[in-house]
Amino acid sequence: MTVRETIETRLREALGPELLHVSDDSHLHAGHAGARPGGESHFTVDIVSGRFAGLSRIDRHRLVNAALAGELAGPIHALVIKARAPGE
């Protein structure tokens, strides 16, 4: 399973999103700190979940980070999070 697929699986299980798009942006960071030769180190997550309703931006990010704790401690060097509640 790729890192992108693992991210998708973990977020689907933890947050039951209505929309989830994960993009591997590693190619944009080649040669930078944290970039790995094979990529899969820099990602953007665009997620819409009812779990975010009424939460601040920081609390939404905390939920995503908690769901991906293992990956953030390992293969993920950088993660951009775009987290919204339905209708936002």
N, C-alpha and C positions, 0 to 999 in steps of 0.2 A: 504494500500500500504506500502511495506517495505521501509526502507531508501534507500536500493540499487535500488529499482524500481523507487523511486523518483529521485535519482541521474540520472539514465538513461533517464527518461522522460525529466528532465530539460535540460540535455546536448543535447539530440536529438532536442528539440525545439530551443535551443539557437545557436547550432553550426552545425547542420545537418551533423553529422559525417559519414564518409564512413566505419569506424570501431569503435566500442565502446565495451569495456569490463570493467565491474566494479566488483571488487572482495571485499568481506567483510573479512578483515583480523583481525577482533576483537578477534578471538580465540587465536591469537598469542600474544595478549596484556592483557590477563586476569590477573587481580590483579594489573595492572599498573595504573598510574594516568589517569583519563579520561575514563577508561574502565567501561562499564555498565554491570550489571549482565546478561542482555538479549542480549548483544552484540550490533551490528549495531552502532559502534562508530569509527572504524578504517577502512579505505577503500583505495584501489588502483584503479585509473582510467587510462586506456590505451585507448587513443583516437587519431584518425586520421581524420583531417578535413581540407578542403580547406581554411577555415577561418584562418588557422595558417600560410599559405604561406607568406613568407617574414617577419614574425614576430620573435622577439627574444624569447628565452625561457621564460623570465620574462613576456613578453606581452601575450604569450600563456597561462601561468598560471593565469594571471589576467583575461583573458576571462573565463576560467573555474571557477575561484573563484567568479566572478561576477554572473555567471549562477547559482551557488550554494550558494549564499550569505545567504539565509534563513536557509539552512541546516547547513552551517558552523557556524552560530550563535546559532544553537540548537543542534541537535543530533550528528553531526559529530565532533569528537574530533581531528582526524588526517586524512589527505588526501595526498596520494602520487599521483603525476600527471606525466604521461608519455604522452606528447602531441607532435604529429608530423603532418607535412603536408603530403599529398599524395606523394609517391615516395621517402620519406626519410627513 
